[in-house]
Amino acid sequence: MTRIARLLRIAGGFTLLAFGIALLVLPGPGWLMIAAGLALLAAEFAWARWALDKLKAGGRKIAGRVTARQKNG
């Protein structure tokens, strides 16, 4: 990967992450933007991979609760 592409990926990841954090209090898809930013940053930083894995695990946990409630009525 070229140096310019790497810098663009990192800048884009941090930009999406910042907008996602802002959208947690503003109307918009905050968690989706955070996940997209972390997905870009995970290719370069181990902490971003860890945070993305935690976010995915939390999403699966919530999805499991929702589907369990739907089955129970």
N, C-alpha and C positions, 0 to 999 in steps of 0.2 A: 504494500500500500504506500502510495506516495505521501510525502510529508504534508502536502496541501490537503489531500483527502482526509488524512488523519486529523488535522486541525479543524477542518470543516465538520467532521463527525463529532469531535469533542465540543466545539462551539454550539452546534445544533443540539446536542444532548443537554448541555447546560441551559440553553435557551428554553427548550421544551420543559425541562425540570423546573425552571423559574416560573414559567407561565402556568404550569400545573399547580405549583404551590399557591400562586396567586388565585387560581380558579377554585381552590378549596373554599375560599370565602366569597368569591364572586360567582355569578351564574355561569356555569360551563362544566365541561367534562374534566375536572381536575385530576382525578385518579388515572384517567386514560392518558392524559398528557404526561403525568409523572411516569407511568409505565413506559411510554414511548421514549421519553428522555433517558430513563435508566437502561432501556434496551440498546440505545445508541452508545451510551457510556460503558456498558458492560463489556463491550469488545476491547476496551482500553484499561479499565480499572476494576480491580477485584472487589472493592467496596460496593461498586455499582451492581456487580453480579450478585453479591450477597443480598443487597437491598431488593433487587428484582426478584430473587428467589423467595424472600420473605413476603413480598407483595403478592406473588403468585400463590403462595401457600395460604395467605389470608383470604384471597379471592376464592380458592377452592373450599376453604372452610365455610365461608359465607354461602357459597353455592350449595354446599351440602345441607346446610341448615334450611335454606329456602326450599330445596326439593323435598326435604323431610317434612316440612310443614304442609307442602302441597299434597303429599301422599296421605298425611293424617287428616287433612281436611280442615 
